[in-house]
Amino acid sequence: MKKPLIFLLLGFSLYVSAQKAPEFAIAQSEVEIPLRFLASDELGGRRTGSAGNLIAARYIAEHLRTYGYSMAPGLNSYFQPIAFQASTPPADASLMIGKTEYKFKEDFIVMTGDATKLSKLEVVFAGNGWIDEKTGQDDYKGKDVKGKLVVVLPGAPNETSPQAVFRAMSKKRDWAYERGAAGLIELYRLSFPWNFFTSYFGKESLGVAPKEGPKASNKMFYAWLKEKNTVSDIKDLQEGKKLKANLSSSGFMRRMVPSQNVVGVLEGSDPQLKDEYLIISAHYDHVGIGKEGGGAYSKEDSIFNGARDNAMGTVALLTAAKALALQKPKRSVIMLAVTGEELGLLGSQYYADNPLIPLNKCIFNLNTDGAGYNSTEHISIIGWSRTGTDALIEQAANSVGLKVFPEPAPEQNLFDRSDNVSFAVKGVPALDFSPGITKFDDVIAKYYHQVADQAESVDLPYFLKYCQSFANLARLIADNAQRPQWKAGDKYEKAGMELYKK
């Protein structure tokens, strides 16, 4: 059936009107120059707390200043400072249980603890080392563990997933410390390889520095042990045999690492809607140089430049910042470039816990991040169909000739692995706008956290479209009369209902 001429003319009129938005006048050079700068060798992979990370933050801040963004309430600059604390694992440690000597890193890894040397410790087996007041479970009931080494099974009872095991770590350490234990060892009985575990936990880690200083339980020797198949000591211990242990550790070293989120605020044009805010976010950090980084490196090239992850997203954020400043949307906008994503979403979590504008005034978080792309015909949306924004997303993508690929690799739970989740858990509707990923294949693996991820390898005409469509989506959401909201039954819907009733 042919459409009436009036509908064709109306559609053409809307298309022409949309193309007049400033984002569609952005030139390729305007996205190429900042991409090349942010992903340059001189910035050294932008690792959180490094000089390159600070230079990138300053670069972003000066763009926001030039575009006319205001400093956020409570700040005297465009930086939201964050005091991180780096913890470096011990260089040396030793462990003997019964007559069996375990080799450091090969058989056991130390997770926390100051320098210590203890001998002839009595060893006590305490089940999972778990306490649950609701069920009445107390694995320490009837056991005297004061001054002793406690050995426990991993995680909580019937909770064997890695995520559940990791969440239980600090609780179990605290419970052992509160009962006077000299140390705690969890037995490694997880489903993935030991070397993955040691690679993740055996290197320097970063976290927000506690205001009161390190927890007392952090001073206690706490380790994970991979049992030896040819030795029955642990089995004997579980069966009630008494054993002694000797252990030592050179202890964790801690140092302060300052970093910062970059924040700018643009007031909306509508007298009523300007009191509502759209948070536009991207992380600007990457993984650094050499052994700090993610993949293989050589003497010739040891810099993980991070062009795709996430200089592309950072430039998309700057593109949106410029376009929205040139033609203000109805709602106000918070531009948020976050640090520490690669080390555990630290910057976005810090902002969500310490918002500069109340989160119940923020209607949406539009985040952009990705591992790269294997399709220059698409943008990919992580969080598709969850917030009522699908039509706007398609409009923004189609406006530059791109298509939408929804939810790549759903089995990897990508939504909960980028900065958007820091806002989602608080109840703010959110999604991640990513370059075109249709699946995780060799094309993605070639660049993801690899030294090959350099600006020279990026398809610039496609990159321009990616930036333009992101900026246009930001405008469409900020101008739309209907606020995004969580789909009924979404795992974050309850948090949203709590947030917006305040």
N, C-alpha and C positions, 0 to 999 in steps of 0.2 A: 504494500500500500504506500503510495507516495505521500510524503508529508506536505501539508499546505505551505505555500510560499512564505506566509507570515512567520511560521515556526522556523523555517530555514534562515530567514533574515534575523529573527530574534537570536538564534544560536550564533550566527556570525557576529552579531552586535556584541554579545557577551564575550565571545572569543577576542574580538578586537579590544574591548574594554579591559579584559584581563591582561592582554599583552602590553597595555600602557603602564602597568605597574613597574616601578624602577628596577626590580630584580631582573626583568627581561632585557634591560639595557646594559646589564653588566657585561663587560668584555672579557674574553678569555685571559688576557694579560692580567686582569684584576684578581683572578683566582690562581693563576700560575705563579706570580711573584711571591705571595705569602706562602704558598705550598713549598716552593723551593727554599725559602728562608727557614721555615719551621722544620723542614726535613733535611737541613744542611748538616754537613759534618761538624761545623763549628758549634752547633748546639748539642753535640755529643749524645744524641738519643734521648734528651729531655727527661732523664730519670728524676723522679721526685726528690727534691732537695739539692739537686746539682745546680751548677752555675747555668747550664743550658736550660734547665727548667725555669729558673728565675728570669732569664733573658726572654724566653717564650712568653712568660706571664707579662713582662713589661711591654712586649710587642703588642699583645692583645689589649692591654690596658690603654695604650696610647691610641689604638684604633678607636676604642670606645670613647675616649676623650674627644678625639677629632670629630667623631660622628655626633657629638652632643649629648651623650648619655650622662646621667647624673650618678654621683656616688650613692651607694645604698645607705639607708638610714643607719646611723651608728658607726659608719666608717669615715675615716679622713683621707682615704685614697680609694683606688679601685680594687685593692687587695683585701680579702678576708684572710688574715694570717692564721695559720694552723701550726701548733707546736707538736711536731711528730717526735717520737722516740725510736731510735734504731737499736735493735738488740742483735748482737753478734754472738753466735754459738761458741762454746768453748773450743779452744784449739786442741786440747788434750783431755782424755778421760779414760778411766779404766774400770772394769767391773768383773768380779769373780763371785759366783754363787756356788756354794758347795765346793767341789773340786774343779769346776768348769770355769775357764777364763773366756770371757766374751770380748771380741775385738771392737773397738770404737768405730762407728760408722758402718762397719761390715756386719756386726751383729746387734749393735744397739746405738741409739741416738739420744742425746740429752736435749730435753725440750725447755727446761727452765732450771735455775739454780745458781747461787753464788759459788765461788771457789770453796771446795770442800774435800776432806779426806777422812773417811770413816772406815773402821776395821772391826771385824768380829761382830757385825750387826746380826741380830736374830732376824730371820726372814719369816713373814707371816703371809699366808694366802687368804684373801678376803673376797672371794667371788668376783663380782663385777666392781666391788668398791662403791656400790650404789645405795642411795638412801631415797626413799619415796614415802612421804608421810601419808599420802592418799591410800596407798596399798598396804602400808605398814612395813614395807621392806626396809631392812637395815642390815647390810652386809657386814657391818662392824659390831653388831650386837654380840656381846659375850667375848669380844676379842680385845686384848690389851696390845695396842700397836705403838705405845709411847716409846720413842727412841729406837724403833725397829724399821726395817725395810718392808714395805707392803707391796705385794705382787697381786695384780688383778687382771681379769679378763677385759677385753676392749669394750668401750662404750657402755650403754645401758642394757639391761636384759631384753632380749628380743628386738634390739635395735642395732642392726648390723650394717646399715648403709654408711658409706664414708661420711656423709654430711652429719648424720646422727652421732657417729663416733666422735667427730671433730667438735661438735657442739658440746659434748659431754666432758671434754678434757678439763676445762677450768673448774667445773663443779667437783669433779673427782679429786683433783689436786687440792682444792680448798677443804674438802671433807677429810682427806688424809692429814692435812696440815693441822686442822682444828683438833684432831685427836692425838696430836703429838708425834706423828710419824716422822722418822728421820729422812725418809725418801719414799717415792712411789714409782713403780714400774708397771706399765701396761704391756700385755703380751700382744705381739703383732700377729693377728689372725684375720687380716683383711683380704679382700678379693683381688686387689691390684698389686703390682710388683713392689717389692721393698725399695728398690732404687728410685721409684717415683716418689715414694713417701719421704725418703731421706733427701732427695733433691729439693723437694718443696720445703721441708722443715729444717734442713741442714744448712741453710744460708741466712744471711742477715734479713731480718724482717722489720717492718715499719708499722707503727701504730700511733694513734693519738696519745700523747703523753698524759698519764693520769695526773690530775691536779694535786692529789695527795701523795704523789710518789708511787713507786712500784708496790703492788700488793705484797703483804708479808709472805703469802704462800709462794710467790714467785722466787723466793730465796731458797726454797726447798729443792733438793735433787729430785728431778722428775724425768723419767726416761721411758722410751719404748724399746722392747727387746724382741728380736727375731730368734725364736728357739732353734736349737740345733737338733736335727733329726736323730742324730746318733747319741744324744745325751738324754738321760731320764730325770735329771734334777727337778725340772719344773713339774713333771708328772708326779714324781715322788712328793714334792711339796704339796700339790693338790690333794694327795692321798694322806697327808698329815705328817710326813717326815720332817724332822727339824733340820734346818740348814742355817749356815752362817754365810755372811757376805762381806766382801771388802769393796769399797768403791772410792773413786776420786774424780774430781772434775776441776779444770782450771777456771770454770765459771763463765757466765755470760758477761759481756761488756756492753754498756749502754751509753748512748750519746744522743744529744738533742739534734734534730734535723728540722729546721724551719722551712716551711713551704707556704703556699697560698692558693686559694681560689681567686678568680678574677670576676668581679661583679659590676655590672652597670645597669641602670634603670632608665627606661624611656617611658614618659607619661603618655597615656593614650589620648586620643582626640575626642572621644565621646564623653560628655559631662557626667553621665551615669556609669557607663561601662569602664571608665578609666580607674575605678576603684577595684577592678578585677585584674589579675595579672596572669600572663602566660610566661612560664619559665622555659627558656630555650637553653639547652645545655649540650656541652661536648667536653670530653676530657682532652687536655693538651699534653699530658705526660706520656712518656714511653718507657722503654726498659733499659736504656743506657748503653754501656759499652762493655764488650768482652764478656767475662764471666758473669757480669750483672744481668746480661740479656737473656734472650729466650732460646736461640738456636745456635747452630755452628758458626764459628768465626775463624779468621786467619790473621796472620800478621799484616797481610795486605789490606784487609777490611775487617774491622772489629766493631764498627759503629752500627747500632740498630736504629736507623734514621726514622722509622715509623711514618712514612708518607701516607700509607693507607690507614694505619692505626696509630694516631688518629689526627694527623695533620689535615687530611681531607675533611674530617668532621669539624675541626677547628676553623678551617677556612670557610666551610659552609655556614658556621655560626657567624663569622665576621661578614659574610655576604648578606646574611639575613639582617645583621645589625645595621649595615649601611642602607639596605633597601628600605627597612622599616623606618629609619630615621629620615630618609628623603620623603617618604609619604607615610605619615604616622597611622597606625591601625587604631581601631576604636578602643581596644583594651590596652592597658599598660603592659610593658614587657620587661622581664628580668633576663638579661644576658648573663649566663653563668658558665664560665670555662673552669672546669674542675681539675684539680691535681690528684695524684694518688690512685687513679683508677686501676692501673696495672698491678698495684699492690693490695688490692682488695676493696675497690670502690670507696677509698678512704675520704676523698675530698667531697664527694656528693653526700656520703653519709654524714660528714661533719656539717655540711650546710643544712641538710634535712633536720638534723638535731639542733642546729643553731641558726634558724632562718632569720634573715635580715628583714623580711616582710612576712607576716604570719601566713602559714601555709593554707589556712582556711580562706584566704583571699586569692589564692592561686588556683586557677581553674584547670590547669593542664601542665604537664611537663613534656615538651617535645625534645627528645634527646637524639643525637646523631653519633653513631659509633659503628665500627665494623671491622671485620678481619680482612677486608679487601673486596674484590669483585671478580666474578667470572662471566658476567653478562653486562654488556654496555647497552642493552635494550631495556633494562629494568632498574628500578629501585626496589629494595626489599624492606618489608615492614615486619618488625617483631613486636607483636601486640595487636595484630590485625583482628578486627571484628570485636574488640573488647571495650572500646570507648565511644562508639558511635561516630567515629571520624572517617570511616572508610570512603564515603563519597568525596569528601574534601581531599583525601590523599590521592584518589584517582584523578581528580580534577587537576591537582598540582603536578602530578606526574605526566598526565596527558598534555598539559599545556606546553611542554618542551619535547613532546614526542616519545616519552618513556612509558613503559608499562609497569604494573605493580606485581611483584612476586611476594605473596604473603607467606610468612612463617617458614623460612628456610630451616631445615634440620630441627624440627620440633622436638626430636628425642634429646637434643642437647640443652633444652631449657634455657635458651639464649636470653629470654626476657629477664630472668633473674640473675644474669651475669654481666649486666651493664648498668650504668648510672641511673637509668630510668627506674630501676627497682627501689632505689633509695627513697624515691618520692612515692612510689606505689605503695610501699608498706605503711606509709603515713596516711594513705587514702587518696592522694592526688592522682587522678587519671593520667596515664603516661603511656608512651610507646617509644620504640627505638627505630629511627629512620636510618637505613643502612644502604651502602652501595649494593649493586645487584649481585646477590649471592643466590644461586639456585640450588647449590649443594656444596658440601665441603669436599673439594676434590684436590687434585695436584696443583691446579692453578692457584687455589687459595693457599695451600701448604707452601708453595714456592716463596711466598712473600710474608706470610703471617709470622711475626716475631723473628724475621730473618734479616740478615744484612742486605739482602737484595731489595728490600722495601724502600726504594729511593724515589725521589720526585721524578727523575728521568724516565722511570718505567710506567708512569701514570698516563692513561689516555686522556689528554687535556680537553678535547671537545666533549667527551662524555662527562668529565669532571665538571665542566661548566654547567651542563644540564643538571647534574646532581645538585650543585649549589643553588641554581635557580629554582628548581622544584622544591628544595627544602625551604628556601626563603619564602616562596609563594605559599607553601603549606602553613608556615607560621602566620602569614598574613590572613589566610582564609580562616584559621582557627581563632585568631585574635579578633576578627571582624564578625564571626558568625553569631547570629542572635541566640542560637541554642548552645549551651555549655556542654562540653563532653561529660560523659558519666560512665561509670563502670557498667558493663552488661550484667543483667540480673544473674546471680549465681557465681560471678567471678570471685576468685579467691581474695581479691582486695576490695570487694564491694562493701563489706562490713566496716573496714577501716575508713572508707570514703563516707559512709553514712555517719560515722562517729565524728569525722573531721568537720564536715560541713553543717552539722547541727549546732556547732558552737557559736 
